[in-house]
Each structure stands twice: as C-alpha cells, then as structure tokens.
Amino acid sequence: MIRANLVAERIAIESYREMVRYFAQHDPTTRTMLEGILAMEETHADGLSNLLHPEST
C-alpha cells in the first residue's frame, strides 16, 4: 500500500510540475500556490520513500 501511495504521489508531483510550468507565463499567483502544493507533495513522497527504504535516510 505504501508503494502504491508513493507511485500516486509521484504522478501528482509530475502533474503539479507541469501546471507550475504552464502558469509561470500566465498567472504568477496560481503558480505560487501550486509551488506550495508541490512542495507538500514532495515532502509526502519523501516520507513514503523513507518508510520503504529506511536505510537511505
């Protein structure tokens, strides 16, 4: 289940990165909001990865 959640987090991270790239040119306020969400998603993914591979922390 942790592995499946990590995969989902990585998909979400890539989606947010694409949205950040798009909004960088069109809407800096939305871009900033998405960057904050992206940072949280990356933190979640790091936590899940650490659960799967505790020796790499």
HTML snippet that shows the backbone in 3Dmol.js (N, CA, C, O; Angstrom):
<script src="https://3Dmol.org/build/3Dmol-min.js"></script>
<div id="view" style="width:600px;height:400px;position:relative"></div>
<script>
const pdb = `
ATOM      1  N   MET A   1       0.818  -1.180   0.000  1.00  0.00           N
ATOM      2  CA  MET A   1       0.000   0.000   0.000  1.00  0.00           C
ATOM      3  C   MET A   1       0.874   1.262   0.000  1.00  0.00           C
ATOM      4  O   MET A   1       0.556   2.243  -0.672  1.00  0.00           O
ATOM      5  N   ILE A   2       1.958   1.227   0.746  1.00  0.00           N
ATOM      6  CA  ILE A   2       2.862   2.383   0.771  1.00  0.00           C
ATOM      7  C   ILE A   2       3.445   2.618  -0.614  1.00  0.00           C
ATOM      8  O   ILE A   2       3.537   3.756  -1.074  1.00  0.00           O
ATOM      9  N   ARG A   3       3.839   1.531  -1.277  1.00  0.00           N
ATOM     10  CA  ARG A   3       4.413   1.662  -2.614  1.00  0.00           C
ATOM     11  C   ARG A   3       3.398   2.272  -3.580  1.00  0.00           C
ATOM     12  O   ARG A   3       3.754   3.131  -4.388  1.00  0.00           O
ATOM     13  N   ALA A   4       2.141   1.839  -3.505  1.00  0.00           N
ATOM     14  CA  ALA A   4       1.093   2.383  -4.381  1.00  0.00           C
ATOM     15  C   ALA A   4       0.885   3.869  -4.095  1.00  0.00           C
ATOM     16  O   ALA A   4       0.700   4.661  -5.019  1.00  0.00           O
ATOM     17  N   ASN A   5       0.916   4.242  -2.825  1.00  0.00           N
ATOM     18  CA  ASN A   5       0.770   5.656  -2.474  1.00  0.00           C
ATOM     19  C   ASN A   5       1.944   6.482  -2.986  1.00  0.00           C
ATOM     20  O   ASN A   5       1.765   7.618  -3.425  1.00  0.00           O
ATOM     21  N   LEU A   6       3.141   5.913  -2.928  1.00  0.00           N
ATOM     22  CA  LEU A   6       4.316   6.615  -3.434  1.00  0.00           C
ATOM     23  C   LEU A   6       4.200   6.838  -4.945  1.00  0.00           C
ATOM     24  O   LEU A   6       4.528   7.914  -5.445  1.00  0.00           O
ATOM     25  N   VAL A   7       3.737   5.828  -5.656  1.00  0.00           N
ATOM     26  CA  VAL A   7       3.527   5.978  -7.106  1.00  0.00           C
ATOM     27  C   VAL A   7       2.525   7.098  -7.372  1.00  0.00           C
ATOM     28  O   VAL A   7       2.741   7.938  -8.245  1.00  0.00           O
ATOM     29  N   ALA A   8       1.425   7.106  -6.613  1.00  0.00           N
ATOM     30  CA  ALA A   8       0.412   8.153  -6.788  1.00  0.00           C
ATOM     31  C   ALA A   8       0.988   9.535  -6.479  1.00  0.00           C
ATOM     32  O   ALA A   8       0.684  10.503  -7.176  1.00  0.00           O
ATOM     33  N   GLU A   9       1.809   9.631  -5.448  1.00  0.00           N
ATOM     34  CA  GLU A   9       2.450  10.912  -5.118  1.00  0.00           C
ATOM     35  C   GLU A   9       3.344  11.378  -6.262  1.00  0.00           C
ATOM     36  O   GLU A   9       3.351  12.557  -6.614  1.00  0.00           O
ATOM     37  N   ARG A  10       4.086  10.459  -6.830  1.00  0.00           N
ATOM     38  CA  ARG A  10       4.990  10.838  -7.930  1.00  0.00           C
ATOM     39  C   ARG A  10       4.212  11.299  -9.157  1.00  0.00           C
ATOM     40  O   ARG A  10       4.646  12.209  -9.863  1.00  0.00           O
ATOM     41  N   ILE A  11       3.077  10.681  -9.412  1.00  0.00           N
ATOM     42  CA  ILE A  11       2.223  11.125 -10.517  1.00  0.00           C
ATOM     43  C   ILE A  11       1.698  12.525 -10.223  1.00  0.00           C
ATOM     44  O   ILE A  11       1.692  13.391 -11.098  1.00  0.00           O
ATOM     45  N   ALA A  12       1.259  12.741  -8.990  1.00  0.00           N
ATOM     46  CA  ALA A  12       0.763  14.065  -8.603  1.00  0.00           C
ATOM     47  C   ALA A  12       1.865  15.111  -8.724  1.00  0.00           C
ATOM     48  O   ALA A  12       1.624  16.221  -9.199  1.00  0.00           O
ATOM     49  N   ILE A  13       3.072  14.755  -8.296  1.00  0.00           N
ATOM     50  CA  ILE A  13       4.205  15.683  -8.375  1.00  0.00           C
ATOM     51  C   ILE A  13       4.457  16.103  -9.813  1.00  0.00           C
ATOM     52  O   ILE A  13       4.647  17.287 -10.091  1.00  0.00           O
ATOM     53  N   GLU A  14       4.460  15.153 -10.720  1.00  0.00           N
ATOM     54  CA  GLU A  14       4.699  15.496 -12.128  1.00  0.00           C
ATOM     55  C   GLU A  14       3.570  16.374 -12.670  1.00  0.00           C
ATOM     56  O   GLU A  14       3.819  17.301 -13.441  1.00  0.00           O
ATOM     57  N   SER A  15       2.338  16.087 -12.271  1.00  0.00           N
ATOM     58  CA  SER A  15       1.200  16.909 -12.709  1.00  0.00           C
ATOM     59  C   SER A  15       1.342  18.343 -12.206  1.00  0.00           C
ATOM     60  O   SER A  15       1.124  19.293 -12.958  1.00  0.00           O
ATOM     61  N   TYR A  16       1.711  18.497 -10.928  1.00  0.00           N
ATOM     62  CA  TYR A  16       1.899  19.846 -10.383  1.00  0.00           C
ATOM     63  C   TYR A  16       3.065  20.556 -11.059  1.00  0.00           C
ATOM     64  O   TYR A  16       2.993  21.761 -11.300  1.00  0.00           O
ATOM     65  N   ARG A  17       4.131  19.839 -11.365  1.00  0.00           N
ATOM     66  CA  ARG A  17       5.257  20.474 -12.073  1.00  0.00           C
ATOM     67  C   ARG A  17       4.821  21.004 -13.429  1.00  0.00           C
ATOM     68  O   ARG A  17       5.209  22.103 -13.824  1.00  0.00           O
ATOM     69  N   GLU A  18       4.020  20.230 -14.137  1.00  0.00           N
ATOM     70  CA  GLU A  18       3.519  20.682 -15.443  1.00  0.00           C
ATOM     71  C   GLU A  18       2.635  21.916 -15.286  1.00  0.00           C
ATOM     72  O   GLU A  18       2.724  22.851 -16.082  1.00  0.00           O
ATOM     73  N   MET A  19       1.781  21.920 -14.258  1.00  0.00           N
ATOM     74  CA  MET A  19       0.919  23.084 -14.041  1.00  0.00           C
ATOM     75  C   MET A  19       1.744  24.314 -13.673  1.00  0.00           C
ATOM     76  O   MET A  19       1.446  25.419 -14.127  1.00  0.00           O
ATOM     77  N   VAL A  20       2.777  24.130 -12.852  1.00  0.00           N
ATOM     78  CA  VAL A  20       3.651  25.252 -12.485  1.00  0.00           C
ATOM     79  C   VAL A  20       4.290  25.835 -13.739  1.00  0.00           C
ATOM     80  O   VAL A  20       4.331  27.054 -13.905  1.00  0.00           O
ATOM     81  N   ARG A  21       4.790  24.971 -14.624  1.00  0.00           N
ATOM     82  CA  ARG A  21       5.403  25.462 -15.870  1.00  0.00           C
ATOM     83  C   ARG A  21       4.397  26.242 -16.707  1.00  0.00           C
ATOM     84  O   ARG A  21       4.733  27.286 -17.266  1.00  0.00           O
ATOM     85  N   TYR A  22       3.172  25.747 -16.797  1.00  0.00           N
ATOM     86  CA  TYR A  22       2.146  26.430 -17.586  1.00  0.00           C
ATOM     87  C   TYR A  22       1.811  27.794 -16.983  1.00  0.00           C
ATOM     88  O   TYR A  22       1.817  28.807 -17.683  1.00  0.00           O
ATOM     89  N   PHE A  23       1.522  27.814 -15.689  1.00  0.00           N
ATOM     90  CA  PHE A  23       1.081  29.054 -15.058  1.00  0.00           C
ATOM     91  C   PHE A  23       2.202  30.057 -14.854  1.00  0.00           C
ATOM     92  O   PHE A  23       1.929  31.225 -14.577  1.00  0.00           O
ATOM     93  N   ALA A  24       3.436  29.646 -14.982  1.00  0.00           N
ATOM     94  CA  ALA A  24       4.560  30.577 -14.837  1.00  0.00           C
ATOM     95  C   ALA A  24       4.419  31.744 -15.809  1.00  0.00           C
ATOM     96  O   ALA A  24       4.786  32.873 -15.482  1.00  0.00           O
ATOM     97  N   GLN A  25       3.895  31.480 -16.985  1.00  0.00           N
ATOM     98  CA  GLN A  25       3.753  32.521 -18.009  1.00  0.00           C
ATOM     99  C   GLN A  25       2.400  33.232 -17.961  1.00  0.00           C
ATOM    100  O   GLN A  25       2.266  34.340 -18.479  1.00  0.00           O
ATOM    101  N   HIS A  26       1.403  32.605 -17.346  1.00  0.00           N
ATOM    102  CA  HIS A  26       0.039  33.123 -17.451  1.00  0.00           C
ATOM    103  C   HIS A  26      -0.535  33.690 -16.157  1.00  0.00           C
ATOM    104  O   HIS A  26      -1.345  34.616 -16.191  1.00  0.00           O
ATOM    105  N   ASP A  27      -0.123  33.142 -15.021  1.00  0.00           N
ATOM    106  CA  ASP A  27      -0.748  33.540 -13.765  1.00  0.00           C
ATOM    107  C   ASP A  27       0.221  33.281 -12.608  1.00  0.00           C
ATOM    108  O   ASP A  27       0.212  32.194 -12.031  1.00  0.00           O
ATOM    109  N   PRO A  28       1.049  34.260 -12.264  1.00  0.00           N
ATOM    110  CA  PRO A  28       2.054  34.042 -11.217  1.00  0.00           C
ATOM    111  C   PRO A  28       1.462  33.724  -9.844  1.00  0.00           C
ATOM    112  O   PRO A  28       2.096  33.027  -9.052  1.00  0.00           O
ATOM    113  N   THR A  29       0.268  34.218  -9.550  1.00  0.00           N
ATOM    114  CA  THR A  29      -0.352  33.928  -8.257  1.00  0.00           C
ATOM    115  C   THR A  29      -0.710  32.444  -8.155  1.00  0.00           C
ATOM    116  O   THR A  29      -0.439  31.799  -7.142  1.00  0.00           O
ATOM    117  N   THR A  30      -1.317  31.916  -9.209  1.00  0.00           N
ATOM    118  CA  THR A  30      -1.654  30.492  -9.233  1.00  0.00           C
ATOM    119  C   THR A  30      -0.386  29.658  -9.223  1.00  0.00           C
ATOM    120  O   THR A  30      -0.328  28.624  -8.557  1.00  0.00           O
ATOM    121  N   ARG A  31       0.627  30.096  -9.952  1.00  0.00           N
ATOM    122  CA  ARG A  31       1.901  29.380  -9.960  1.00  0.00           C
ATOM    123  C   ARG A  31       2.462  29.267  -8.549  1.00  0.00           C
ATOM    124  O   ARG A  31       2.918  28.196  -8.148  1.00  0.00           O
ATOM    125  N   THR A  32       2.433  30.354  -7.799  1.00  0.00           N
ATOM    126  CA  THR A  32       2.955  30.356  -6.432  1.00  0.00           C
ATOM    127  C   THR A  32       2.168  29.390  -5.550  1.00  0.00           C
ATOM    128  O   THR A  32       2.758  28.656  -4.757  1.00  0.00           O
ATOM    129  N   MET A  33       0.846  29.384  -5.681  1.00  0.00           N
ATOM    130  CA  MET A  33       0.020  28.467  -4.913  1.00  0.00           C
ATOM    131  C   MET A  33       0.366  27.009  -5.253  1.00  0.00           C
ATOM    132  O   MET A  33       0.494  26.168  -4.363  1.00  0.00           O
ATOM    133  N   LEU A  34       0.513  26.729  -6.537  1.00  0.00           N
ATOM    134  CA  LEU A  34       0.845  25.373  -6.974  1.00  0.00           C
ATOM    135  C   LEU A  34       2.233  24.954  -6.499  1.00  0.00           C
ATOM    136  O   LEU A  34       2.451  23.785  -6.181  1.00  0.00           O
ATOM    137  N   GLU A  35       3.166  25.890  -6.449  1.00  0.00           N
ATOM    138  CA  GLU A  35       4.503  25.573  -5.936  1.00  0.00           C
ATOM    139  C   GLU A  35       4.440  25.140  -4.473  1.00  0.00           C
ATOM    140  O   GLU A  35       5.180  24.250  -4.054  1.00  0.00           O
ATOM    141  N   GLY A  36       3.557  25.768  -3.697  1.00  0.00           N
ATOM    142  CA  GLY A  36       3.379  25.372  -2.304  1.00  0.00           C
ATOM    143  C   GLY A  36       2.806  23.967  -2.194  1.00  0.00           C
ATOM    144  O   GLY A  36       3.262  23.170  -1.375  1.00  0.00           O
ATOM    145  N   ILE A  37       1.811  23.663  -3.014  1.00  0.00           N
ATOM    146  CA  ILE A  37       1.224  22.321  -3.021  1.00  0.00           C
ATOM    147  C   ILE A  37       2.263  21.306  -3.470  1.00  0.00           C
ATOM    148  O   ILE A  37       2.363  20.220  -2.899  1.00  0.00           O
ATOM    149  N   LEU A  38       3.030  21.654  -4.486  1.00  0.00           N
ATOM    150  CA  LEU A  38       4.081  20.770  -4.987  1.00  0.00           C
ATOM    151  C   LEU A  38       5.085  20.451  -3.884  1.00  0.00           C
ATOM    152  O   LEU A  38       5.512  19.305  -3.747  1.00  0.00           O
ATOM    153  N   ALA A  39       5.459  21.441  -3.109  1.00  0.00           N
ATOM    154  CA  ALA A  39       6.412  21.217  -2.017  1.00  0.00           C
ATOM    155  C   ALA A  39       5.842  20.234  -0.994  1.00  0.00           C
ATOM    156  O   ALA A  39       6.565  19.373  -0.492  1.00  0.00           O
ATOM    157  N   MET A  40       4.548  20.359  -0.683  1.00  0.00           N
ATOM    158  CA  MET A  40       3.922  19.417   0.252  1.00  0.00           C
ATOM    159  C   MET A  40       3.900  18.001  -0.322  1.00  0.00           C
ATOM    160  O   MET A  40       4.173  17.035   0.390  1.00  0.00           O
ATOM    161  N   GLU A  41       3.576  17.880  -1.605  1.00  0.00           N
ATOM    162  CA  GLU A  41       3.546  16.564  -2.245  1.00  0.00           C
ATOM    163  C   GLU A  41       4.943  15.927  -2.233  1.00  0.00           C
ATOM    164  O   GLU A  41       5.080  14.725  -2.005  1.00  0.00           O
ATOM    165  N   GLU A  42       5.971  16.741  -2.479  1.00  0.00           N
ATOM    166  CA  GLU A  42       7.334  16.215  -2.454  1.00  0.00           C
ATOM    167  C   GLU A  42       7.717  15.748  -1.051  1.00  0.00           C
ATOM    168  O   GLU A  42       8.414  14.746  -0.895  1.00  0.00           O
ATOM    169  N   THR A  43       7.259  16.476  -0.033  1.00  0.00           N
ATOM    170  CA  THR A  43       7.509  16.063   1.350  1.00  0.00           C
ATOM    171  C   THR A  43       6.809  14.742   1.649  1.00  0.00           C
ATOM    172  O   THR A  43       7.384  13.859   2.286  1.00  0.00           O
ATOM    173  N   HIS A  44       5.568  14.609   1.190  1.00  0.00           N
ATOM    174  CA  HIS A  44       4.833  13.355   1.379  1.00  0.00           C
ATOM    175  C   HIS A  44       5.563  12.193   0.698  1.00  0.00           C
ATOM    176  O   HIS A  44       5.704  11.115   1.275  1.00  0.00           O
ATOM    177  N   ALA A  45       6.020  12.424  -0.526  1.00  0.00           N
ATOM    178  CA  ALA A  45       6.722  11.369  -1.265  1.00  0.00           C
ATOM    179  C   ALA A  45       8.021  10.985  -0.556  1.00  0.00           C
ATOM    180  O   ALA A  45       8.371   9.806  -0.492  1.00  0.00           O
ATOM    181  N   ASP A  46       8.725  11.969  -0.033  1.00  0.00           N
ATOM    182  CA  ASP A  46       9.957  11.673   0.708  1.00  0.00           C
ATOM    183  C   ASP A  46       9.663  10.808   1.932  1.00  0.00           C
ATOM    184  O   ASP A  46      10.396   9.862   2.222  1.00  0.00           O
ATOM    185  N   GLY A  47       8.591  11.135   2.645  1.00  0.00           N
ATOM    186  CA  GLY A  47       8.217  10.352   3.814  1.00  0.00           C
ATOM    187  C   GLY A  47       7.867   8.916   3.462  1.00  0.00           C
ATOM    188  O   GLY A  47       8.270   7.984   4.158  1.00  0.00           O
ATOM    189  N   LEU A  48       7.117   8.738   2.384  1.00  0.00           N
ATOM    190  CA  LEU A  48       6.766   7.388   1.952  1.00  0.00           C
ATOM    191  C   LEU A  48       8.007   6.620   1.507  1.00  0.00           C
ATOM    192  O   LEU A  48       8.158   5.437   1.813  1.00  0.00           O
ATOM    193  N   SER A  49       8.889   7.299   0.785  1.00  0.00           N
ATOM    194  CA  SER A  49      10.125   6.655   0.340  1.00  0.00           C
ATOM    195  C   SER A  49      10.964   6.220   1.535  1.00  0.00           C
ATOM    196  O   SER A  49      11.556   5.141   1.525  1.00  0.00           O
ATOM    197  N   ASN A  50      11.013   7.063   2.563  1.00  0.00           N
ATOM    198  CA  ASN A  50      11.762   6.722   3.769  1.00  0.00           C
ATOM    199  C   ASN A  50      11.175   5.507   4.486  1.00  0.00           C
ATOM    200  O   ASN A  50      11.906   4.720   5.087  1.00  0.00           O
ATOM    201  N   LEU A  51       9.854   5.360   4.421  1.00  0.00           N
ATOM    202  CA  LEU A  51       9.225   4.178   5.017  1.00  0.00           C
ATOM    203  C   LEU A  51       9.603   2.916   4.265  1.00  0.00           C
ATOM    204  O   LEU A  51       9.785   1.857   4.865  1.00  0.00           O
ATOM    205  N   LEU A  52       9.722   3.033   2.937  1.00  0.00           N
ATOM    206  CA  LEU A  52      10.073   1.867   2.117  1.00  0.00           C
ATOM    207  C   LEU A  52      11.559   1.557   2.177  1.00  0.00           C
ATOM    208  O   LEU A  52      11.957   0.395   2.096  1.00  0.00           O
ATOM    209  N   HIS A  53      12.381   2.591   2.319  1.00  0.00           N
ATOM    210  CA  HIS A  53      13.844   2.429   2.303  1.00  0.00           C
ATOM    211  C   HIS A  53      14.463   3.174   3.476  1.00  0.00           C
ATOM    212  O   HIS A  53      15.144   4.178   3.266  1.00  0.00           O
ATOM    213  N   PRO A  54      14.249   2.718   4.692  1.00  0.00           N
ATOM    214  CA  PRO A  54      14.745   3.462   5.863  1.00  0.00           C
ATOM    215  C   PRO A  54      16.278   3.554   5.917  1.00  0.00           C
ATOM    216  O   PRO A  54      16.813   4.447   6.574  1.00  0.00           O
ATOM    217  N   GLU A  55      16.975   2.664   5.249  1.00  0.00           N
ATOM    218  CA  GLU A  55      18.451   2.695   5.293  1.00  0.00           C
ATOM    219  C   GLU A  55      19.024   3.859   4.495  1.00  0.00           C
ATOM    220  O   GLU A  55      20.193   4.203   4.675  1.00  0.00           O
ATOM    221  N   SER A  56      18.235   4.472   3.621  1.00  0.00           N
ATOM    222  CA  SER A  56      18.755   5.567   2.793  1.00  0.00           C
ATOM    223  C   SER A  56      18.495   6.932   3.411  1.00  0.00           C
ATOM    224  O   SER A  56      18.718   7.949   2.754  1.00  0.00           O
ATOM    225  N   THR A  57      18.030   6.985   4.658  1.00  0.00           N
ATOM    226  CA  THR A  57      17.768   8.292   5.285  1.00  0.00           C
ATOM    227  C   THR A  57      18.961   8.800   6.035  1.00  0.00           C
ATOM    228  O   THR A  57      18.909   9.883   6.618  1.00  0.00           O
TER     229      THR A  57
END
`;
const viewer = $3Dmol.createViewer("view");
viewer.addModel(pdb, "pdb");
viewer.setStyle({}, {cartoon: {color: "spectrum"}});
viewer.zoomTo();
viewer.render();
</script>
